[in-house]
Amino acid sequence: MKAHKNVCLGEKEYRCSMCESKYCRPALLRDHVIAVHQKVELKCPKCGKDIVYKSNLQRHLKNCIGN
């Protein structure tokens, strides 16, 4: 309920310790840290494109023609 309340009220109490970014949900902060600070990247086996999230890679693979 607290997470829902934060989203509804626009409160951003989850702060990145490495930059000034603030988020209303811990999952958004986690995604930010992975994408921006940890530079975890996956590579498409068909075309070599770098992709940050596994879910995005799965979506990409459905449409990739392997340039």
N, C-alpha and C positions, 0 to 999 in steps of 0.2 A: 504494500500500500504506500509506503514511503517513496518508493521509486516512481509510482504512478503520480503521487502528489507533486513530486519535483518536476515531472514532465508537464503536468497541467499548469503549474505556477511559473514555469520557466526558470526555476532555481538551478544554479550550476555549482554544486558543492564538491564535485570531483575534479580536482586540479592535477594537471600533469606536473610532475616534479622536475621535468627536464625543459619545460618551456612555459609560456603563459596561458596555454589552452585550458579551458574549463568545460566540463560536461555535466549534464543532468543525470546521467546513468553510468554506472561503473563499466558496463559493457562497451559503451562508446569511448570511454577513456582507454580501455584495454585495446580496442581496435586502433585508436590513434597512436598509441605507443608502438604497437606492432608495425603499423604502416609507415610512421614517420621516423621513429627513433631506433627501432631494431632492424629495419630494412630487410625483413624477411620477405624474400621473393621466390615465387615459383616460376618455372619456365614452361611455356607451352611446348610439348614435344613435337607438335606439327609445324609451328611457324617460328618458335623461339622467343615469342613475346614474353616479357617479364610481367608477372601478375602477383599482387600482394596477397590476396585471400583465396583460399581453396575453393570457396563457393563461386567466386568470380572465374576461377580457372575452369571449373566444371561447366559454367554457363558459356564461357568462351569456346571450349572444346566442341560444344554442340553446333556452333556456327563457323568454326575455323575451317578454312579450305586448304591450309598448309602452304602459304606463300613461300 
